[in-house]
């Protein structure tokens, strides 16, 4: 999703934005926000000279829209403002903005005019305060807006999109551009947000939000890649870059463990050992003979490992639970994926062993796996991805990445990050196995576990984006292809 913001840019929930606005004095902010949105509207209008349609809702988002309309009219745009709210119910700031629009010679109409060739539609119907399903008149407005064939500029968030979660509340505007104020919101970046926001323009409105309300959520940006690995010395050998043990690969799923191993190897690990559950598996990977294939028993007995990854192709037979139990007793950083997570969800003793670990544990669930771990439905996980990831991290005393559109990384201390790299081509087999191998690789080479997680999540998506940019995918993009692209990106960033 196109968003221009640096790594660790704050991401705020709606309640935190409200606290910043209260601390800053909200009355001055509406004028600043409206001017900022108007400047973007001026720049992105489809064709100069075409009329602009402004939809103003019943709250402060509508107030911002009145300010936008006033500035555009002053810049000689032909502007039509649609407003059907109760004027007496407007806040003082929104009422003042409506009066200023009318004092400047503007008028309002109650319905969208038919048969107009708009150069731009400004969506000021609902902002960050939306908590109910959109119905009635405003649902009709949103439907009409999406069907006008003109680019849409959403103010703060596309109308109908829940700001904290990215849920579509019945229906939502599909914007080509979204100008959001003060700080980024998670709903723009995760779940349905990326399908509705278009290009995101952040305007801080001359506020230092962090000074007014310290953030707990942050963006993962490209800059993270330069922090995880140091330049390599000439006088070096493979032992300087760690050794990883990957345990998994039961019957019919050996490829998952091999994919994780290939990712770990090609992201720079000195030695990678594959501990297979399957008893009759091949002893060599002919496509990657550098991988050292052993039994799971043998790999878990190695004493020189830097990191363990358990889960790719693990299965859920008794042997799998046994080997997972051994790994949980290890003092090594531990990456858990796939069936390792399902075993944790199914057995309270295994979950307790995970919670009590002193070494770092890193969990990589997709929404269904997260639902099993939390004892709720996948739908409930997706309804509030930030909350689900944070709950998992604190409940299981682990670093967590909840995978999906806008992956959420959470730590036990309550901090969380949202990722913006990646594309629909990643909805293919083996992608999670590759991510597990990447995380383990960065840890083995000395990266801090939190940074290893954040960098791997970003790099994984960025590799897929790079491939799509070169015409490889999104349809038919494979996990194997992302390994090569990730290696190239990491080397360019080091």
N, C-alpha and C positions, 0 to 999 in steps of 0.2 A: 504494500500500500504506500503511495507516495506521501511522505511526511518529512518535512525538513526540520529536524531537531537533533541535538547532539546526544551522545550516550549519557545516561543518567539525568536527562531532562525530566523534571518532575511530572508525574501523572496523578491527578487528583480525583477523588470521589466527589460527588455533588455537594455533600455536607462540608467538605473541606473548602470547596470553591465558595460556598456561602459564607464560611468563616472569614476567608480572605476578603470578600466583598464587604462584609460588615466592618472589618478592621480598617479597610481603605476608605470607606465612605462611598456607598453605592451610587449616590446621585451624580457624581462626576463621571462615573464609569460608563453610563449609558451613552453619553455624548462621545466618549473616546471609542467605545465599541462600534457605535454606528458609523463614525468616520472611518475607522479601520476597515469595516466591511464594505463601505461605499467605495473606498479606494480600490479594493480587490474587485468589486463589481464593475467598476469603470475599466479595469484592465482585462477582465475575462469576458466581457459582453461579446456575444457571438459576432455581431456585426454592428459597427458604429452607425448610429442613425436609426436603428430599429428600436421600438419601444421596449421598456422594461416593466415587467409585472412584479409587484411587491405584495406578498401575502403577509398580513399582520395578524397575529393571534391575540388571544385575550390577556396575555401576561406580559412580563418584561421583555420577552423575546419580540413581541409585537412592538414594544417601545423602541427597541433597537432598530426594527424595520422602518419605523417612521423617520428615524434619524437618517437611515440609509437613503430613503426616498427623498428627503429634503436636500441632502448633499447632491444626489444625482440630478435633481431638478435644477439646482444652482449651476451644475456643470452642463446644462442644456440638453439633458436626456428627457425624452418623453416618458413620463412615469405614471402608471396606474396603480393605485393602492387599493387593495381589497381588505376591508375590515368589517367584521360583523359582531364584534364583542360589545358588551355593555360598557359604555364610556364611564359610567359612574362606578364600575367595579375595577377600573384600571388603578394601578398603583400611582402614587403622586408623580413618580418619574416618567412612567409611560404616558400618563395624562398630559404632562408637560411636553413630552415629545410629540404627541398628537396635535396639541395646540400649536406648537412651533411649525409643524407641517402645514397646518391650515393657515397660519399667519403668513407663511411664505407663498401662499396662493394655491396650495394643494387641496385636493378633495379625496374623498373615499367613496367606494362603491361596495355593495354588500355581497356581490357574486362575481365570479371570474367572467369577464366579457367573452363572448363567443367569437370565434373566427378572427383572431388576431395573430399576427406573425411576430412573436416576441423574440427579441434578441437575447434576453436573459430573464430568468425567474428568480427572485430573491425569496427564499423560504424563511419567513420569520414567524411561523405558526406556533411551534412549541420548542422550548429550550431544554435545559438540564433538569427541570423540575417535574417532568412527565412521569407519572406513576400508574396511570390507568390506561386501559385499552382505548384507542382512538376510535370513535364511532360518529355517526351522524354527519353534520355539516362539515366538520374538519376532516373526517375520513374521505368525504367527497372531494374536498380541496386537494388532499394529498394525491388521490387517484388522478384527478384532473392534471395536477402539476406534473406527474410522471408521464402523462400522455401528450403533453403539449409539443414535444419535439424540440424544445429549447434547453440550453444548459441551465442547470439549477445551481445556485449558490446558497448553501445552507448557513444560517447564522447560529453559531455555537455547536449545535448538533443537528443532523437532519431530523425534521419533525417526525415523530413516531418512533424514534430510536431511543432506548433507555440509556441514559448517559453513563451509568455505573457498570452496566452489564453487556451492552451491545444487543439486547433483545429487541426485536420488532414488536411493538405494542399494537398488534392488530394490522397495521399498515405503516409504511414509512417512506419518506421521500428518498428518491435516488438522485443524489447530488453529483455533479461533476466537480464541484469544489465545496469545501467546508472551511469557514473561517471560525476558529475556536479561540476563546478569550482566556487570558490569565495563565492557563496551563492546559496540557492535554488531558483528556478524559479517557478512561479505559474503554468505554462503550464505542469510541471511535475506532479502536485498535483491535478489538477482539470480537469473536462470534460473528454476528451479522454486520458489524460496523464497517469492515473493509469493503463489503459489497454495496454500501450506501453512501460512503463519505466522499469518494473521489479523492482529489488532491487536498490534503489538509494544510491549511495556513494557520500558524499559531501567532497570535498577537498578545503580548503580555500586558499591554495597556499601561506601560511605564510602572508596573508594579514588580516588586521583588516578593513573589508569592512565598518563597521558602522562608524569608525573614518574618513574614506575617503568620505563616502556618506551615511548619516543617512537614515535608511530604514523607509518606511511607512507600509510595509507588514511584517507579522510574522507568524510563525507556531504555531498551537495549539498542545501542547504535554501533556502527562500524568501528568506532574508536576502540571498542573492547578488544579487537583482534590484536592490536599492537601491544597490549598489556600482558598477554598470557605467556609468551615465549621470549627468551632472550636470544640475541644473535649467537650463532654457534661458533665456538673457537675452532681454529684449525687443528690444534692438538687435542683431539677428542676421540672417543670410541663409543661403540653401541651401548656399553654399560652406563654411559653418562645420560642416556635418554630413557631409562626406566624399562621395566618388564611388566607386562600385563598378563593376567590369567583370565580367560573368558570361559565360563562354564555354561553349557547348554547343548543344543544339538541332539535331541532325542530322535528316534526313528521318524523319517520323513521331514525332519526340520533341521538337518545338519547345515543347510545353506544359511540359515539365520545366524548361527554362530560364526560361520566363515565370513559372512558379510561384516559382522562386527569386527572380526579380526582384520580383515582387509582395510577397514576404515582406520582402525588403531595403527596399523603398520604404515599406511600412507600419510597419516598425519604425524608421523615422526617418532613413534615408539621404537626403542632399540630392539626389543624382543617381544614377540607375541606368542603366547601359548594358548591353544584351543583345547579345553577339557571337555570331551564329548561324553554325553550320556549313552548314546547308541553304541552297542558293543561291536557291531559289524561294519562300522563306518570306515571309509578309506583313511589310510595313515598319512596321506599327502593331498594337498589341494593342488592339482596340476596347473590351475590358473594363477595360484599364488603360493609357490613352493616354499617361500620364506616363512610361512606360518608353521609353527611346530605343533603338530597334532598329537595329543596324548589322551589318556582316559581322564575323566573328571577327578578320580582318586589321585592320579599322579600330579595333576596341576595344583590341586588344593594342598598338596604336601610340599610344594616348592617353597623355599625359604628366602628367595631373593626377589620376590615380586614387589612391585611398587603400588599396584592397584588391582582390584578384582572387579569383574563385571559378570553378573549372573542373570540369566533369563532368556537370552535369544534362543528360541527353539527348545527351551528347557523341558516343556511338558509338565504334567502334574501327577505323574506316577510317584510311588513311595520313594524311589531313588532320588527324584528331583527334590523332594522335601528334605531328605537326608543331606544332600550336598548343600542346599541352601542354608540349613542349620549350621554346617561347618563354616560356611562363608561368613555367616553372621557373628560367629565367635572370633573371627579374625580381627586383628588390630589395624588392618589396611583400609584405606578408603574403598567404598563398595558402591558400585553402580547396579541398580536393580531395574529390570525391565520385564515386560511381557509376563510369562507364567510365574516368574519370581514374585511379581506383585499379586497375582491371583492366589498364590500360596499364602502370602501374608494376609490377604483378605479372608481366606478360608480357615485359618488356624490361629487362634488367639495366642497360643504359645509362641508361634513364630513372630507374630506382631509384637509381643512383649520383648522378645529378643532384639528385634529391630529398634524399638524405642529406647532400650537400655544401652545401646552401643556407645562407646566413647569415641571411636573413630567416625569420620564423616560417612553418611549414607546419602546417596543421591537417587531419587526415584523419578522415573520417566513415564508416568501413566498417560494413556489416551483417555478420553472421557468415560468410556465404559469401565476401564480398569479403575479409574478414580472413583466411580460410583460404587464398585464392589468394595473398595477400601473404606469408603465412607458409610456404606450401608444405606445408600439412597439410590434413586434412579438416575440414569444417564441424563434424562431431561432436567432433573434438578441440578445436576452438576453444570450443565450448559446454561441454565438460567442465571447463574452467577459464578462465572469461572474464577474470578478473583477470590471470592470468598471460599470456594471449594479448594483452590490451591493453597491458600493460607491455612485453612483448617487442617488439611493433610499434613502440611509442614510442621505445624505445632503438635498435632496429635501423634505423629510418628517420629518426631524429633529428627527430621530429615530435610535436606534440600529437595525441592520438588519442581519439576516442570510438567505442567498440565498442557499436553500437546494439543494442537488444533490451530484454527485461524486466529492468529494473535496468541501464540503460546505464552502462558503465564508461569514465571519462575518465582517461587516463594521460599523464604527461609524461616526457620523456627522462631526468629525474633520478630516476625510480623512484617518485615520488609518484603516487597515484591517488585518484579520487573515484568514488563510486557514487551514481546518481540514484534518487530514489524517486517522482518524479511520472510521470504517464502511465497509460494503460489500453489494453485490447485493441482499442479503436476505432482506434488508430494503425496497426494492421496494414492499411494501405490505400495505394493508389498516390499518389505525390507527396509523402509525408511527409518523406522524406529531402531532396528538393529544397527544401522549405520550411525545413528545419533549416539547410541550407547558406546560404540567403539571410539567415537570422536571424543566424548567426555573423558573416558578412561585414558586416552592418549595424552590429552593435555595435562591431566593430573599426574600421570607417570613422568612427564617431562618437567614437573616442578611447579605447575600453575596452582595457585590457591583454588580450593575446590569450588567456591562460589563463582570465581571468575571463569574457571574451566566450564562450569555449567552454562553461564551466560554466553560465553564466547562460542561454545559448541552449538547452542541453540541458534544464535545469530548466524554463524558460519554455515550451518546446515541449510537454512533457508536461503542465505545469500548465494550459496553454490547452485541451488535450484533456479534462483533468479538469473544468475549468470548464464546458465544453460538455456533458459527460455529466451534470454536476450540474444543468444546466438542461433536461435531457431531450433533448438532441441527441446521439444515439449511446448506447452505443458502436456498435451496428449501423448502418452507413451513414455514419459520421463521415467527412468529407472533409478533405483537406489544405487546401483553400481556406478552409474554415470555421475552421481553427486559426489562420490568419493574423489574422483579425479578433479572435479571442479573445485571442491573444498581444498584439496592440497594446493592447487594453483593460487587460490585466493589467500590462503594462509601464508604462503611464501611471499606473495606480493605485499602483504601487510606487515610482515615481521621487520 
